[in-house]
Every structure is written in structure tokens, then in C-alpha cells.
Amino acid sequence: MSMLILKAGLHDTFQDGGRKGWQHVGINVGGAMDLASMQVANIVVGNKPDEGVLEFTFPAPVIQFNQAALLVVGGADFEAKLNNAHLVGCKPFVVAAGTVLSFATWKQGAYAYLAVHGGYELDDWLASTSTHTKVKAGGFNGRRLLKGDVINFKRKAREVNTLRIFPWYADVRQFMQESDTIRCVTGIEWLWLNKSAQKDFCKIKFVVSKQSDRMGYRLLGKALLKSKNEELPSAAVNFGTVQLLPDGQLIILMADHQTTGGYPRIAHVASADRSRLAQRAIGASLYFSVVSHQEAEMYFMQQVTHIEQLAFSISFRLKDVISELYEQSDN
């Protein structure tokens, strides 16, 4: 009931829905960069949407499963392979002991997710299993995974002799389609941009720079000029806050953002587009589209409804699979 890290990836950590309710004391929410992909991956294997999953970038880890289990890979496409069999994203599979999961090459996206039915045995800190590397808490020993780490599963499956890849998968194209347009709403300091800069924000191309990570995506593009040069007191920020730096460049705060910031908050990425933003890899381009708060709420509710519909339809397909693989072993 475990898996072994044969080779560690660039940044492999366990994440869940986040550590909510602690920002007032300086502890950020954290959690998965691509929350929608994490939730869908969990749903595909019969978990609660916010169960802890393995989040990784490319170069990705090489993993050996020591016990049978029902799993799925979601999010970015790193050309997953089970032994020598190609694996399609969001398609569940059952492994036999000794099966090796690897990733051949980067194809699309930035963050991928591995979910297992029942979840992983992880450290809990402040009601979350998300890894907080700065305080070394949550996840697996509060750190990135290393070669030789063994991570246990919560549920033990019956032994199986062969690998099984199911023919169906979760269709997430409705809200995860490849697009370089990121919708956002204006922020409280939007008017600090001069009129020309406001127009540029909505029409010029920005590029995700190498100085980007789980804390924030620094963008490269035409410098945006301010109409004000006042000092701004530190104020609350969130995942998706777009800040204007002193040199006119932009940074978008991501999952591991600080809880307060002193740069002008000129915009906020719509909740429905945070996952699409998170999957913009270094070097990818993006454009901003300003929408109303009502539109942003509508897009988010459409995403929530789609995920709920997926959960409903998938539950019927999983019922017999889970019963066959897990029920007897849990008695």
C-alpha cells in the first residue's frame, strides 16, 4: 500500500485544497496551483475533491508502485507512461505491484497531479496536508520528495496481476482548454495606471519569465506607467492578485503568495481562470481580458457546475471498480 520514488522530479510536493482561515496571522492558503485539475483528479478516483494529491512539474518524478491501487494523472501533459504503455490524462488506471510510472517529455502545461483512491498518508498541519516548505510542515515531512522516499496509501487494495487502463476519461476541455487569454477584474488601484497603460494592459502580450514559481508569476512585457507615485501601505492580497512593480512590470501572486503586499493591486485574475493561468509554463505568453465581477462570477459557477456534473457521472462508473478492488480488503 505504498509507492517508491525511484527518481525525484524538479519540484514534487503534496497539495490539497489549501490551508484556509489563517491569513490573518500571516499563514498563506497554499494548496494546489491548479485547483480544478486537482479536484477533477480526485473525483476520477472517487475521492473528495480537496483530498491531498502529488503535484509535480517537469522534469517529473519516476514512481514505482509497491501495491495495487486505483490512480489517475491529471493537469499538465508530460507524456505519462505506465511501464511502456502510453497514458492519457484524466483516464483512471489500476496498477499491479512493480508498475512504474514515468514521464517522457514536456508537451503542455506546468503542473501535473497524481491522485490515488483513498488518498495518501500525509502530515496534517492546521487542518491541511498541503506542503509548506518554509515552515517544514504538512505533506511528506514538510518538504519536496527525494529519491528513495516511500509514501503510503490510506487504503489497501486487493492484489492484481496486470495493469488495467480504463477506456473512459474525464473531459475537462470546457474549462481547461489551451488559451493564452486570462480574464480578470480591475483591482482597487486600477486607476493608478494612466489611461494609456490601462489600454496596454488589455492588448499587449506578456510572457511568463524564468523568475516565476509557486509564489508568483513575474511577467515580461511593455512597462506600464502609473498616474500616481504615492506610497501604498501594505494590504491584503490573494491568489490571482496582479501587482504593478516599481519598474512597470507585473507579477501575479500564485498559491504560495505572501498574505500582504505593498505594490498596487491593479487587477485580480478571475477564479475560473486561475487554473488556466497556473498551467502557463515559463516562456508562455498571455493576454489579459477585463470582465465585470458579474461575468467573473458566472464563469466560476459554470466551472463549479461542470465539476459537479463530472463527479455525478463518474461515481456510477467507479462504483463497481472500487467495490471489486477495495471493498473486501477493507473488511
C-alpha positions as a printed NumPy array, in Angstrom:
array([[  0.   ,   0.   ,   0.   ],
       [  2.738,   2.399,  -0.979],
       [  4.796,   3.914,  -3.757],
       [  8.537,   4.426,  -4.069],
       [ 10.225,   7.47 ,  -5.601],
       [ 12.818,   5.977,  -7.956],
       [ 13.814,   9.415,  -9.214],
       [ 12.73 ,  12.757,  -7.833],
       [ 11.402,  15.453, -10.119],
       [ 12.2  ,  19.155, -10.083],
       [  9.502,  20.065,  -7.563],
       [  7.334,  17.248,  -6.169],
       [  5.106,  18.151,  -3.212],
       [  1.764,  17.06 ,  -1.829],
       [ -1.016,  19.627,  -2.026],
       [ -4.719,  19.77 ,  -1.231],
       [ -7.401,  22.463,  -1.291],
       [ -5.325,  24.746,   0.886],
       [ -4.855,  25.902,   4.475],
       [ -7.81 ,  28.24 ,   4.894],
       [ -8.528,  30.633,   7.739],
       [ -5.005,  31.594,   8.781],
       [ -4.071,  34.557,   6.572],
       [ -4.825,  36.985,   9.404],
       [ -1.804,  35.59 ,  11.272],
       [  0.453,  35.544,   8.21 ],
       [ -0.001,  31.925,   7.083],
       [ -0.946,  31.683,   3.428],
       [ -3.508,  29.301,   1.983],
       [ -1.083,  27.422,  -0.28 ],
       [ -2.601,  24.324,  -1.819],
       [ -2.643,  23.169,  -5.425],
       [ -1.581,  25.6  ,  -8.13 ],
       [ -4.24 ,  24.224, -10.482],
       [ -7.145,  23.655,  -8.118],
       [ -9.553,  22.5  , -10.838],
       [ -7.194,  19.791, -12.113],
       [ -6.554,  18.625,  -8.553],
       [-10.281,  18.374,  -7.866],
       [-11.004,  16.529, -11.101],
       [ -8.166,  14.061, -10.464],
       [ -9.626,  13.281,  -7.052],
       [-13.12 ,  12.866,  -8.453],
       [-11.889,  10.461, -11.138],
       [-10.623,   8.048,  -8.44 ],
       [-13.564,   8.5  ,  -6.083],
       [-12.07 ,  10.897,  -3.54 ],
       [-13.391,  14.079,  -2.021],
       [-12.364,  16.971,  -4.319],
       [ -9.866,  18.5  ,  -1.866],
       [ -8.045,  15.279,  -0.879],
       [ -4.247,  15.591,  -0.906],
       [ -2.546,  14.737,  -4.216],
       [  1.009,  14.717,  -5.541],
       [  1.724,  17.898,  -7.506],
       [  4.786,  17.933,  -9.755],
       [  6.431,  19.878, -12.553],
       [  8.749,  18.814, -15.367],
       [ 11.275,  17.193, -15.114],
       [  8.838,  14.851, -13.396],
       [  9.402,  12.002, -10.919],
       [  9.716,   8.3  , -11.706],
       [  7.486,   6.285,  -9.373],
       [  7.216,   2.563,  -8.631],
       [  4.026,   1.23 ,  -7.088],
       [  4.577,  -1.446,  -4.472],
       [  0.92 ,  -2.387,  -4.204],
       [ -2.161,  -2.421,  -6.403],
       [ -4.086,   0.852,  -6.428],
       [ -6.557,   2.932,  -8.436],
       [ -4.882,   6.147,  -9.626],
       [ -5.074,   8.923, -12.201],
       [ -2.749,  11.577, -13.633],
       [ -4.284,  14.979, -14.362],
       [ -3.266,  18.537, -15.152],
       [ -0.259,  19.181, -17.402],
       [  0.715,  16.74 , -20.155],
       [  4.207,  15.33 , -19.602],
       [  3.577,  12.235, -21.766],
       [  2.891,   9.819, -18.945],
       [  3.823,   6.148, -19.342],
       [  2.956,   3.095, -17.263],
       [  5.835,   0.708, -17.894],
       [  5.867,   1.134, -21.705],
       [  2.168,   1.916, -22.144],
       [  1.156,   5.466, -23.064],
       [ -1.304,   7.022, -20.615],
       [ -3.916,   9.647, -21.441],
       [ -4.521,  12.328, -18.821],
       [ -7.628,  12.119, -16.608],
       [ -8.001,   8.431, -17.504],
       [ -8.035,   6.191, -14.384],
       [ -5.894,   3.082, -14.137],
       [ -5.225,   0.194, -11.775],
       [ -1.607,  -0.806, -11.225],
       [ -0.127,  -4.101, -10.112],
       [  2.814,  -4.22 ,  -7.721],
       [  6.006,  -3.302,  -9.568],
       [  4.376,  -0.996, -12.13 ],
       [  6.496,   2.073, -12.932],
       [  5.061,   5.477, -13.802],
       [  7.346,   7.813, -15.737],
       [  7.067,  10.914, -17.888],
       [  8.851,  11.07 , -21.225],
       [  8.741,  14.706, -22.259],
       [  7.058,  18.041, -21.685],
       [  4.135,  18.611, -24.037],
       [  1.805,  21.105, -22.411],
       [  1.185,  22.877, -19.111],
       [  3.183,  23.427, -15.934],
       [  1.708,  21.366, -13.065],
       [  0.531,  17.75 , -13.097],
       [ -1.262,  15.752, -10.397],
       [ -1.266,  12.127,  -9.246],
       [ -4.294,  11.085,  -7.184],
       [ -4.858,   7.681,  -5.58 ],
       [ -8.172,   6.298,  -4.384],
       [ -8.48 ,   6.879,  -0.637],
       [ -5.627,   9.372,  -0.598],
       [ -2.083,   9.336,   0.76 ],
       [ -0.944,   9.089,   4.373],
       [  0.305,  12.644,   4.882],
       [  1.209,  15.024,   7.689],
       [ -1.599,  17.369,   8.697],
       [ -0.84 ,  20.927,   9.773],
       [ -3.571,  23.437,  10.59 ],
       [ -6.268,  21.262,   9.001],
       [ -4.421,  20.826,   5.694],
       [ -1.973,  18.312,   4.237],
       [ -0.513,  20.825,   1.78 ],
       [  3.273,  21.051,   1.957],
       [  4.527,  24.305,   3.469],
       [  8.24 ,  24.104,   2.705],
       [  9.195,  27.291,   4.56 ],
       [  7.995,  26.015,   7.928],
       [  8.641,  22.355,   7.018],
       [  5.094,  21.251,   7.796],
       [  2.341,  19.308,   6.046],
       [  2.594,  16.889,   3.156],
       [  5.5  ,  14.427,   3.377],
       [  7.819,  15.624,   6.16 ],
       [  7.137,  19.203,   5.1  ],
       [  9.436,  19.007,   2.078],
       [  9.834,  18.105,  -1.574],
       [ 10.12 ,  14.428,  -2.369],
       [ 13.541,  12.824,  -2.702],
       [ 14.811,   9.643,  -4.313],
       [ 14.071,   6.694,  -2.056],
       [ 11.03 ,   8.198,  -0.319],
       [  8.215,   5.715,   0.344],
       [  4.722,   7.176,   0.613],
       [  1.898,   5.042,   1.983],
       [ -1.677,   4.966,   0.739],
       [ -4.6  ,   5.236,   3.148],
       [ -6.456,   2.276,   1.654],
       [ -5.081,  -1.154,   0.892],
       [ -6.223,  -2.767,  -2.359],
       [ -6.515,  -6.421,  -3.253],
       [ -3.626,  -7.825,  -5.253],
       [ -3.94 ,  -7.737,  -9.032],
       [ -1.684,  -9.329, -11.62 ],
       [ -1.939,  -6.961, -14.561],
       [ -2.072,  -3.275, -15.341],
       [ -5.533,  -2.019, -16.276],
       [ -6.195,   1.293, -18.034],
       [ -9.88 ,   2.171, -18.288],
       [-11.288,   3.31 , -21.661],
       [-13.102,   6.37 , -20.295],
       [-11.732,   9.674, -19.025],
       [-12.92 ,  12.975, -17.585],
       [-13.429,  15.602, -20.274],
       [-12.211,  18.918, -18.854],
       [-11.794,  20.794, -22.126],
       [-14.725,  23.054, -21.299],
       [-12.711,  24.973, -18.719],
       [ -9.151,  23.73 , -19.266],
       [ -8.804,  24.396, -22.98 ],
       [ -5.479,  25.839, -24.074],
       [ -5.864,  29.604, -24.218],
       [ -3.467,  32.492, -23.758],
       [ -6.251,  34.876, -22.664],
       [ -6.643,  35.326, -18.916],
       [ -9.818,  37.01 , -17.716],
       [ -9.594,  39.368, -14.764],
       [-11.455,  42.093, -12.896],
       [ -9.993,  45.503, -12.129],
       [ -8.348,  45.974,  -8.739],
       [ -8.658,  48.719,  -6.181],
       [ -5.562,  50.501,  -7.579],
       [ -6.583,  50.124, -11.247],
       [ -6.84 ,  53.887, -11.608],
       [ -3.213,  54.222, -10.59 ],
       [ -2.444,  53.238, -14.192],
       [ -2.608,  56.093, -16.635],
       [ -5.125,  55.853, -19.494],
       [ -2.54 ,  54.614, -21.976],
       [ -1.321,  51.919, -19.586],
       [ -4.905,  50.754, -18.966],
       [ -5.321,  50.213, -22.713],
       [ -1.929,  48.479, -22.976],
       [ -2.848,  46.103, -20.155],
       [ -5.756,  44.816, -22.22 ],
       [ -3.992,  44.475, -25.577],
       [ -0.258,  43.759, -25.277],
       [  1.405,  40.354, -24.863],
       [  3.053,  39.352, -21.601],
       [  5.459,  36.433, -21.147],
       [  5.9  ,  34.29 , -18.033],
       [  9.526,  34.867, -17.005],
       [ 12.056,  32.456, -15.513],
       [ 11.608,  34.3  , -12.202],
       [  8.312,  32.507, -11.637],
       [  7.363,  29.871,  -9.096],
       [  4.564,  28.856,  -6.742],
       [  4.774,  32.253,  -5.022],
       [  4.245,  34.354,  -8.119],
       [  4.462,  34.587, -11.901],
       [  6.634,  37.514, -12.948],
       [  5.665,  38.774, -16.38 ],
       [  7.761,  40.409, -19.079],
       [  6.145,  42.99 , -21.314],
       [  5.871,  46.679, -22.032],
       [  6.322,  48.713, -18.844],
       [  3.009,  50.157, -17.625],
       [  3.128,  53.732, -16.393],
       [  1.421,  54.981, -13.249],
       [ -0.609,  58.145, -12.925],
       [  0.241,  58.213,  -9.203],
       [  3.575,  57.935,  -7.436],
       [  2.263,  57.606,  -3.893],
       [  3.477,  55.105,  -1.326],
       [  0.953,  52.333,  -0.735],
       [  0.622,  50.782,   2.737],
       [  0.81 ,  47.007,   2.876],
       [ -2.596,  45.471,   2.256],
       [ -4.222,  42.053,   1.858],
       [ -3.555,  40.081,  -1.35 ],
       [ -4.818,  36.787,  -2.748],
       [ -4.074,  34.07 ,  -5.298],
       [ -4.506,  35.864,  -8.615],
       [ -3.756,  39.411,  -7.461],
       [ -1.937,  41.296, -10.247],
       [  0.58 ,  43.739,  -8.793],
       [  2.371,  46.583, -10.552],
       [  6.082,  46.632,  -9.702],
       [  8.137,  49.864,  -9.466],
       [  9.698,  49.22 , -12.893],
       [  6.279,  48.983, -14.554],
       [  6.359,  45.198, -14.919],
       [  3.732,  42.867, -13.445],
       [  3.669,  39.969, -11.025],
       [  0.676,  37.681, -10.463],
       [  0.539,  36.169,  -6.996],
       [  0.082,  32.399,  -7.005],
       [ -0.687,  29.644,  -4.474],
       [  2.239,  30.313,  -2.1  ],
       [  1.855,  34.098,  -2.153],
       [  2.522,  36.274,   0.877],
       [ -0.574,  37.393,   2.8  ],
       [  0.017,  41.135,   2.366],
       [  1.788,  43.301,  -0.191],
       [  2.681,  46.918,  -0.8  ],
       [  2.52 ,  47.134,  -4.593],
       [ -0.571,  48.499,  -6.39 ],
       [ -3.194,  45.802,  -6.979],
       [ -4.314,  46.736, -10.453],
       [ -6.318,  43.581, -11.182],
       [ -7.353,  40.146,  -9.941],
       [ -7.476,  37.015, -12.1  ],
       [-10.99 ,  35.592, -12.294],
       [-11.309,  32.463, -10.144],
       [-12.379,  30.427, -13.184],
       [ -9.085,  31.261, -14.935],
       [ -6.633,  30.579, -12.111],
       [ -6.153,  27.008, -13.304],
       [ -5.551,  28.131, -16.88 ],
       [ -3.059,  30.694, -15.569],
       [ -1.257,  28.114, -13.414],
       [ -0.708,  25.946, -16.499],
       [  1.092,  28.739, -18.387],
       [  4.638,  27.382, -18.275],
       [  7.771,  29.534, -18.201],
       [  8.14 ,  31.229, -21.572],
       [  4.417,  31.039, -22.34 ],
       [  2.622,  34.163, -23.467],
       [ -0.646,  35.531, -22.16 ],
       [ -3.063,  38.391, -22.704],
       [ -5.444,  39.961, -20.204],
       [ -9.139,  40.492, -20.794],
       [-11.017,  42.668, -18.289],
       [-14.502,  41.411, -17.403],
       [-17.117,  42.546, -14.912],
       [-17.495,  40.998, -11.469],
       [-20.819,  39.531, -12.589],
       [-19.184,  37.858, -15.595],
       [-16.331,  36.513, -13.472],
       [-18.833,  35.001, -11.042],
       [-20.789,  33.442, -13.904],
       [-17.655,  31.823, -15.373],
       [-16.735,  30.422, -11.961],
       [-20.203,  28.98 , -11.383],
       [-20.053,  27.332, -14.81 ],
       [-16.787,  25.677, -13.799],
       [-18.198,  24.544, -10.446],
       [-21.282,  23.108, -12.151],
       [-19.155,  21.232, -14.701],
       [-17.037,  19.656, -11.952],
       [-20.165,  18.666, -10.025],
       [-21.618,  17.045, -13.14 ],
       [-18.356,  15.146, -13.666],
       [-18.486,  13.876, -10.1  ],
       [-22.062,  12.683, -10.538],
       [-21.425,  10.828, -13.792],
       [-18.09 ,   9.319, -12.729],
       [-19.497,   7.963,  -9.45 ],
       [-21.579,   5.429, -11.36 ],
       [-18.59 ,   4.185, -13.354],
       [-16.424,   3.875, -10.246],
       [-18.857,   2.039,  -8.014],
       [-18.097,  -1.469,  -9.27 ],
       [-14.384,  -0.775,  -9.783],
       [-13.872,   0.372,  -6.192],
       [-16.024,  -2.439,  -4.804],
       [-14.027,  -5.04 ,  -6.705],
       [-10.613,  -3.603,  -5.847],
       [-11.039,  -2.297,  -2.305],
       [-14.182,  -3.433,  -0.527],
       [-13.057,  -6.906,   0.564],
       [ -9.624,  -5.714,   1.673],
       [-11.177,  -3.119,   3.991],
       [-13.353,  -5.643,   5.858]])
